[in-house]
Amino acid sequence: DAAIVRNRGSNPYLAIVVGSGYRGHPLNMNIQDRLYMVKDTSPFAVLTQAQYNTVMSTPSYVTDSQLVNITDNLTATVLTADKGWKLELRDGTSTWIGEKALSAANIFNNRIFFTTYIPTQAAAVDPCTLNQGSNRAYAVSLFNGSPVENLDGQTSTNKEDRYKTLEQGSIAPEVVFLFPDEGGTVTNRPLLCLSGVEVLAGVCVNAGAPVRTFWQESGMN
């Protein structure tokens, strides 16, 4: 997903959020996947043809090593000059469990919502039984990947606060947002977050009424 970020006192940038994961091989345990937030600091720049040709002939890439690793830091500082941040999908300090992002991430109310899939490591007792694996639903700050709620329900503060384990097996779909017609007021509708038919209790907060936005191309009737 992508969203324009306008922090007071700094130039706007385009936040591009993407999780890595090979959907064609969900049982892979070797690849070390991540969630990335990468900044495009010139989202409104208008290039001449010559400038565009130069950019395309000598492109500048943002690499993994240039991003702030916020995995073990719940209050990481991501500076204006930083290229963005990354969240390693692992447990502990170095335990990779095959966790991967296989559904789209979505940005809402300055938060990133995404689901991950973790394959089952142990073989099923019954070889005719499908190992469905498990899923997690994350809700983190768009700005530095910090947890926006204590989603694991534990009293200790740790990186597990960023996610909750879903009840559903197989590969969970992306998180979607629902504004029910009933309840609340016109300016403060209740907001529900869902992954499939599973409501993510405690993940969403009221964010006011949705705003209808219209886009128009300049100079067109």
N, C-alpha and C positions, 0 to 999 in steps of 0.2 A: 504494500500500500504506500501511498505518498501523501504528504500534507505540507502546506505552507506554514512555517513557524515564524511568528513575529514577536520576538522578545524585545521589551522596552530597552532602548538605548543601544540596540545593535541592528544590523541589517537583516532583513528576512532571508530565510533559506528554505530550500525544499528538502524535507526529511523523507528519505526513501528507506522503507523497512522491508526486509526480506529474510526469511528463514531458509536455511539450507536443508536438503533432504531429498533422497532419490526415491520417488514414489514407486518406481518400478522394482525396487529391491528393499521393501520395508523391513526385512529381517536382517539386513546387514548390520553387523556389530562392530565393524572395524573403522568406518568413516567417522570422524569427529566433527559433528555438525554444530552450527551456531545460528543465532539470530543477530542480524546486523541492522544498525541504523546509520546510514551514510548521508552526509550533507552535500547538497548541491548549492553552493554559496552564490551562484549567479543565475537564479531561476528566471530572471526577467531580462537578462542581457540579450540585446539584439545585435547579431553579428552581421558584418558585411560578408559578401561571398568570399573575399580574400581572407578575412579572419576565420571563416568557417573552414576554408581549405587548409589553413595552417593548423587549426585544431585537429582536423581529421588526419593530417599527415604526420603530426607529432602528438598523439593523444597522451593525456596525463591520467593515470589510473590511481584509484585509491586502493591500497593493499591492506591485507589483514593486519599487518604489523603497525600500520598507522592509526588504527582505531583503539580507543581507550577500552581496556578490558575491565568491565564492571562486574564480572561474574561473582567475585568474592567480596565486593565492596558495595554495601547497600546504600551508601550515601556518596557515591563516586562523584567527583567534580569533572564535568565535561566542559572545557573552555570553549569560547567562541571560535578560537583558532583551530580547535580540534576537528578532524575529519568526520568524527562520529564515534560510535561505541559498538562493542560486540558483547554478546552474552553466550558463553560456552555452555552447551547442553550436556552437562555432566553432573555427577554427584560427587560430593566431597572435593578434595583438592585435585584428584587426578583419576577418578573412576568414571570411565566412559561406558555407558550402558546401551549404546545404540540409539539413544534418544534423537529424534529427528523431527523437523517441521515438514508436514506433508499436506497442509492446508494453508490457505491464504491468511496472512495477518491483516488486521483491520485497525485503523486509528480512529479513536473517538474521544473527545473531551481531553485531549493531550495525553491519552493513554494508548498503549499498544495491547491489543487482545489477540492471542494466537494459541493454537493447540499444538501439542506434540504427541508423537507416538513412540512407545517403548516396546520393542519385541520381547516376547517371553524367552528367557535364556534356557530354562530347563525343558526337557522334552516332556510331552504329555504322557501321563500314565497309560491312557488308552490311545494307541496310535491312530485310531479312527476319529479322535476328537481334535477339533481345530484349536490351535493355540492362538487366542485372539490378541494377546498382549494387553497393554494398558495405555491410558491417555492422560495428559495433563492439560489444564487450561491456565494460561498465564495472563496476568494483567500487570503491566509495568509502566513506569513513566516514560513518555516519549523523549524527555530531555536527558535522562541519565540511567534509565533502566532500573530504577529503584522500585521496590514493591509499593503499590498504591493502597493495598489492603493486606492485613495479616491473613492470607488465604489458607495457610496450613492449620490455623487454629491453635498453634502452640504459643506458650507464653514467652519462649525464648525468641530472640530476634536473629534470624538467619536467612540465607538465600532461598530456603524453601517457602518463605513468606510470599514469594512471587507467584506461586502456582498452587492449584488444588488438583487432586487426583479425581478424574471423572469416573462415573459408574459404568459407562459404556465401554465395550471392548471394540475390537477391530480398529479402523482408522477413523478418528473423530473428525467431523466436518469443521469448517471455520466458525468463528463466533459471529453471530448476527445480533442485531439490536431491534427491540420491539417496544413501541410506545402504545400501550393499551389505551383504548378510547375511554375506559372507565377509571375513575380514581384520580386524585390530584386536582390541580387547577389548570387553567389554560396555559399559565406560564411555568408550571411545575408538574409536568406529567411524570408518572412513575416510569422507570426504564427497566426493561428486562434484557438480560444477555442470555443467549441460548447457543448451545452447540448441538445440532440436531434437535431432538425433543427434550434435551436435558437443560433445565434452567440452572444457571450458575449463580446460586445464592451467595450474596456477599461480595460479588465481583463488581457489579454495576452500582452507580449512585445516581440520584436524580441530577440531571444536567440542564433542567429547564426545557421549555418547549422546543421541538425541532424547528429549524428555520428553512423555509423553502427558498432555494437559490435558483436564479435564472442566469443563463449564459447567452451572450449575444456577440456575434462577430462584428467588429467595428466596420462601418461602411457598407453593411449588407442590409437589405430591406427585410 
